[in-house]
């Protein structure tokens, strides 16, 4: 059975944090560039995603061979826009689904 977890994030142009997701030690970096919001994801010191664009309701981990268990993605709680840093944590939620 899948479980959804909202990951707390703040509305700043760049942030980095560590979190345990599904028994995986994850380091996440979220940052705004002129072309959109991007994410880097490292699991147990292995890079899984680098400079992955964040889109509304589109899973970030797109290939099973990357070895990440579960899925990460952003959800616009007020419409269908792709996330921008100024709405992170309020309008745009980061979700982990196991």
N, C-alpha and C positions, 0 to 999 in steps of 0.2 A: 504494500500500500504506500502511495506517495504522500509525503508530508511537505507542506509549503512553510517556509520560514522567511519573514521579512527581515532583511539585514539593515541595521540602523546606519544611515549615512547622513552627511550634512551638506548644506548648499554652499559649497566652496568650489573654486575652479579646479583644485587638485587636492586629492586626499589619498592616503595610504594607510592600510590597517591589516592586521592579521586576525584570522577567525578560524575556528574549527567547524568544518562542514562535512557531515557524514564520515567522521573519523579521519578526515583529511586536514592536515595543517596547511591552511591557505593564506597567501599574502595577496592582497588585492590593491591595485592602484587604479583610481578613476580620475580622469583629467579631461578638461575641455580644450579642444583645439579649434581653429577657425572653421574646420570642416565638420565638426560634431563632437560628441562625447565619446571617449574611448576608455577601454579597460585593459589592464595587464593582470594576468592570474598566474601565480606560481603555487604549485602543490608539492609539499615536501622538498622544496628547493629546486623543483623541475618546472621550467616554464611551460605553461599550457596554452595561454593566450598572450599575444603581444600586439598592442595597437589594434585591438578588435573594436570596431565601431559598435556603439550601443544603439539599438533601435527598439521601438516600442513593440513589446510582445513577440520578440524574435530571440530565440535561444542563443546564447553566446558561445557555448561549447557545441560545435557543429559536427565533430567527428569523434566516434567512440574510441578510436585508437589513441587519442590523446590521454586516455587513462583517468579522466575526471569522472567521479561517480556522482550522478545527479545532473542538474541543469541550473544555470543562472540566467536571469533576464530582468529587464526593466518593464514596468507596467505604468502607463499613464492613467492615473485615477480620475482624471477630469476630461478625457477625450482620447484622441488617437495620435498625439504628437510624439515625435522622438524626443528622448530626454535631453535636457540641458542642465548645466550645473546649478542654475539659480532655483530650480524646482526640486532638487534632490532631497529626499527625506520627507517631503510634503506631497507635492503633485506626483513626482516620479519615485516609485518604490523599487528597490532592488530585492528580487525574490530568488531564493534557492529552493528547488524542488528535489527531494531525494529520490 
